[in-house]
Amino acid sequence: MHKRHAIIIGGGPAGLTAAYYFLKHTDIRPIVLEREPFVGGISRTMNFDGNRMDIGGHRFFSKDDEILSLWRELLPEQGAPAFDDKILGRESVLTDGGANPEEVDDVFLNRRRVSRIFYRRKFFSYPISLSLETIRNLGLLEMFSIGMSFIGAKLHQRDERTLEDFMINRFGRRLYETFFRDYTTKVWGRSPQEIGADWGSQRIKGLSLGKTLIDFVKKTFGFKDGAGETSLIERFFYPKFGPGQLWEKFAAEIKRLGGEVLTSAHVKSFRVDANKIIRAVTVETAAGTLTFPADYFLSSMPLTELADALDDDALPARAREIAKGLPYRDFITVGLLVDKLLPQNHTKIKTLGDIVPDCWIYIQEPSVKLGRLQIFNNWSPYLVADPQNSVWLGLEYFCNEGDDMWQMSDDDFIKFAAQELASIDIIDAADVRHGVRVKVPKAYPAYFDTYENISELRAALDDIKNLYCIGRNGQHRYNNMDHSMLTAIAAVKSIATGTVTKADIWNVNAEKTYHEGKQND
Ligand SMILES: Cc1cc2nc3c(=O)[nH]c(=O)nc-3n(C[C@H](O)[C@H](O)[C@H](O)COP(=O)(O)OP(=O)(O)OC[C@H]3O[C@@H](n4cnc5c(N)ncnc54)[C@H](O)[C@@H]3O)c2cc1C
């Protein structure tokens, strides 16, 4: 009997979820084609001599029950304390009947999130709050000038055309210039003057200095819980060996259930017939160029590259132009193994080696290009070969493919990164034992330029009947892993039920409320 096939482009969270879901819920056989020699996409984990690097630090967190149960189906939750909690006598959140991370590898740890801002060699809570610590760190004079500038902004509200207007209206110019302007420019490579105000209303709507003030008064006078550190802390799941462990498990399960996952398989072009039905893809592999025919095609490759790979008749010129103009922000991360950190741990949280307890730190020092610093020891002690005597760091740089940072040699870039970290007194350069560099193109789909016309591109792609766009770059959407997975599930459901419209797939993470009050990567 003829069995239907689905080609899935990309072995990241979206592609692997789609394949797994096909196998579990349909009789369609999936074949995942992944360009890289590994699976996991941006959510992979790379292993450097026993020190494992998470590209960007991936919290597993979802509001969606289906996603949570899918994660648990693949990796059980933690039922006994992890190495560091055990040694330090720290409290852990355990699940009855869960796995013991000291005995087995397949386990989701339940970790505590701590992340702060580093500015003027001091730590501030994130998001910035009006705490006694903030007042102490900035000084009364600075606080006074922030307050005056806030009052000024409230009295003279600006027309909200740009992100700068949006932020000044809510925080005042002084606070905006201190904490938002330079960091936003670092992340997006554009000044907030060049970014539309709607970006702010989507991402940071719930925050303002006014609300922060009210919060401060409530806390100070006891109307609200919030003893300092609580706002920094929440919990998240994390595979013992980093996010890639889960995606490798997914790939193994897909193969066990009869699907295929081919790595080092780069999809280069599509064969589309006159009825706008894709018949096959051509793929570059080590064995040469191969053709894969199938009934359905699910793509998590970047929209710009998808449009390039489709032939002229498949996509109108206007859609092609929009796809070509979609902007991305690229990313470089440097893994540094060091003996110790210089900042002291003044929190009440105990850590191995008494290092600061942050999982990651936002670097606001204007003198460096470094954007964020990951401390992998605090994500999972099992990421680090010797977590008691060394600190495994991830230094994150936002850049554009081909720019000066991108083009520097690995050795030069590692030296530059280590020197930056030493210059802001986080490490002593003499303590660096080892460094690696990883480049991540198209890490962030950005919402500028032709993005405002993306609905026209979407309509043209939807016209290709058996093509389904899923995932982060696959939809050009600022998705977390769970959203990427949900787009994949929606696509499989739509195929299984014969639904013609693809709206459900595009609607995942499209509502404003999904973004509000929540921090993405
Ligand atoms: C710095 C950073 C931090 C993040 N932190 C978090 C977090 O804390 N929590 C969270 O949930 N999410 C986080 N994310 C988001 C998360 O990484 C993504 O949502 C997720 O990886 C998207 O999965 P995806 O499958 O859609 O895309 P990707 O992970 O990009 O996977 C797409 C895959 O397609 C492959 N591919 C592309 N083109 C082709 C082609 N032509 N042929 C074959 N294969 C191809 C790529 O190689 C890649 O493996 C973070 C992202 C970044 C950049």
The ligand as an SDF file (V2000), in Angstrom:
LIG
                    3D

 53 58  0  0  0  0  0  0  0  0999 V2000
   20.5130   33.5610   22.1870 C   0  0  0  0  0  0  0  0  0  0  0  0
   19.2360   32.7750   22.1700 C   0  0  0  0  0  0  0  0  0  0  0  0
   18.6470   32.3640   23.3630 C   0  0  0  0  0  0  0  0  0  0  0  0
   17.4450   31.6370   23.3580 C   0  0  0  0  0  0  0  0  0  0  0  0
   16.8800   31.2660   24.5570 N   0  0  0  0  0  0  0  0  0  0  0  0
   15.7340   30.5580   24.5600 C   0  0  0  0  0  0  0  0  0  0  0  0
   15.1470   30.1210   25.7870 C   0  0  0  0  0  0  0  0  0  0  0  0
   15.6520   30.4120   26.8870 O   0  0  0  0  0  0  0  0  0  0  0  0
   14.0090   29.3620   25.7330 N   0  0  0  0  0  0  0  0  0  0  0  0
   13.4290   29.0420   24.5420 C   0  0  0  0  0  0  0  0  0  0  0  0
   12.4120   28.3320   24.5540 O   0  0  0  0  0  0  0  0  0  0  0  0
   13.9320   29.4600   23.3590 N   0  0  0  0  0  0  0  0  0  0  0  0
   15.0670   30.2060   23.3450 C   0  0  0  0  0  0  0  0  0  0  0  0
   15.6160   30.6130   22.1510 N   0  0  0  0  0  0  0  0  0  0  0  0
   14.8760   30.3400   20.9130 C   0  0  0  0  0  0  0  0  0  0  0  0
   15.1880   28.9440   20.3640 C   0  0  0  0  0  0  0  0  0  0  0  0
   16.5650   28.8190   20.1170 O   0  0  0  0  0  0  0  0  0  0  0  0
   14.4090   28.7830   19.0670 C   0  0  0  0  0  0  0  0  0  0  0  0
   13.0580   29.1030   19.2820 O   0  0  0  0  0  0  0  0  0  0  0  0
   14.4250   27.3760   18.4970 C   0  0  0  0  0  0  0  0  0  0  0  0
   15.7070   26.8260   18.3490 O   0  0  0  0  0  0  0  0  0  0  0  0
   13.7370   27.4480   17.1410 C   0  0  0  0  0  0  0  0  0  0  0  0
   13.5970   26.1660   16.6220 O   0  0  0  0  0  0  0  0  0  0  0  0
   13.3640   25.9830   15.0600 P   0  0  0  0  0  0  0  0  0  0  0  0
   13.3730   24.5390   14.8150 O   0  0  0  0  0  0  0  0  0  0  0  0
   12.2080   26.7890   14.6670 O   0  0  0  0  0  0  0  0  0  0  0  0
   14.6230   26.6990   14.3790 O   0  0  0  0  0  0  0  0  0  0  0  0
   16.1730   26.4070   14.4670 P   0  0  0  0  0  0  0  0  0  0  0  0
   16.5840   26.0650   15.8420 O   0  0  0  0  0  0  0  0  0  0  0  0
   16.8100   27.5810   13.8110 O   0  0  0  0  0  0  0  0  0  0  0  0
   16.3510   25.1300   13.5390 O   0  0  0  0  0  0  0  0  0  0  0  0
   16.2290   25.2120   12.1390 C   0  0  0  0  0  0  0  0  0  0  0  0
   17.1120   24.1330   11.5340 C   0  0  0  0  0  0  0  0  0  0  0  0
   16.9700   24.1770   10.1100 O   0  0  0  0  0  0  0  0  0  0  0  0
   18.2290   23.8930    9.5320 C   0  0  0  0  0  0  0  0  0  0  0  0
   18.2250   24.3900    8.1440 N   0  0  0  0  0  0  0  0  0  0  0  0
   18.1720   25.6870    7.7230 C   0  0  0  0  0  0  0  0  0  0  0  0
   18.1980   25.7360    6.3770 N   0  0  0  0  0  0  0  0  0  0  0  0
   18.2530   24.4610    5.9420 C   0  0  0  0  0  0  0  0  0  0  0  0
   18.2950   23.8780    4.6550 C   0  0  0  0  0  0  0  0  0  0  0  0
   18.2840   24.6310    3.5540 N   0  0  0  0  0  0  0  0  0  0  0  0
   18.3650   22.5290    4.5680 N   0  0  0  0  0  0  0  0  0  0  0  0
   18.3750   21.7520    5.6700 C   0  0  0  0  0  0  0  0  0  0  0  0
   18.3340   22.2580    6.9210 N   0  0  0  0  0  0  0  0  0  0  0  0
   18.2670   23.5930    7.0490 C   0  0  0  0  0  0  0  0  0  0  0  0
   19.2000   24.6270   10.4510 C   0  0  0  0  0  0  0  0  0  0  0  0
   20.5170   24.1260   10.3160 O   0  0  0  0  0  0  0  0  0  0  0  0
   18.5970   24.3380   11.8260 C   0  0  0  0  0  0  0  0  0  0  0  0
   19.1210   23.1810   12.4070 O   0  0  0  0  0  0  0  0  0  0  0  0
   16.8170   31.3260   22.1310 C   0  0  0  0  0  0  0  0  0  0  0  0
   17.4110   31.7440   20.9240 C   0  0  0  0  0  0  0  0  0  0  0  0
   18.5990   32.4610   20.9320 C   0  0  0  0  0  0  0  0  0  0  0  0
   19.2190   32.9120   19.6400 C   0  0  0  0  0  0  0  0  0  0  0  0
  1  2  1  0
  2  3  1  0
  2 52  2  0
  3  4  2  0
  4  5  1  0
  4 50  1  0
  5  6  2  0
  6  7  1  0
  6 13  1  0
  7  8  2  0
  7  9  1  0
  9 10  1  0
 10 11  2  0
 10 12  1  0
 12 13  2  0
 13 14  1  0
 14 15  1  0
 14 50  1  0
 15 16  1  0
 16 17  1  0
 16 18  1  0
 18 19  1  0
 18 20  1  0
 20 21  1  0
 20 22  1  0
 22 23  1  0
 23 24  1  0
 24 25  2  0
 24 26  1  0
 24 27  1  0
 27 28  1  0
 28 29  2  0
 28 30  1  0
 28 31  1  0
 31 32  1  0
 32 33  1  0
 33 34  1  0
 33 48  1  0
 34 35  1  0
 35 36  1  0
 35 46  1  0
 36 37  1  0
 36 45  1  0
 37 38  2  0
 38 39  1  0
 39 40  1  0
 39 45  2  0
 40 41  1  0
 40 42  2  0
 42 43  1  0
 43 44  2  0
 44 45  1  0
 46 47  1  0
 46 48  1  0
 48 49  1  0
 50 51  2  0
 51 52  1  0
 52 53  1  0
M  END
$$$$
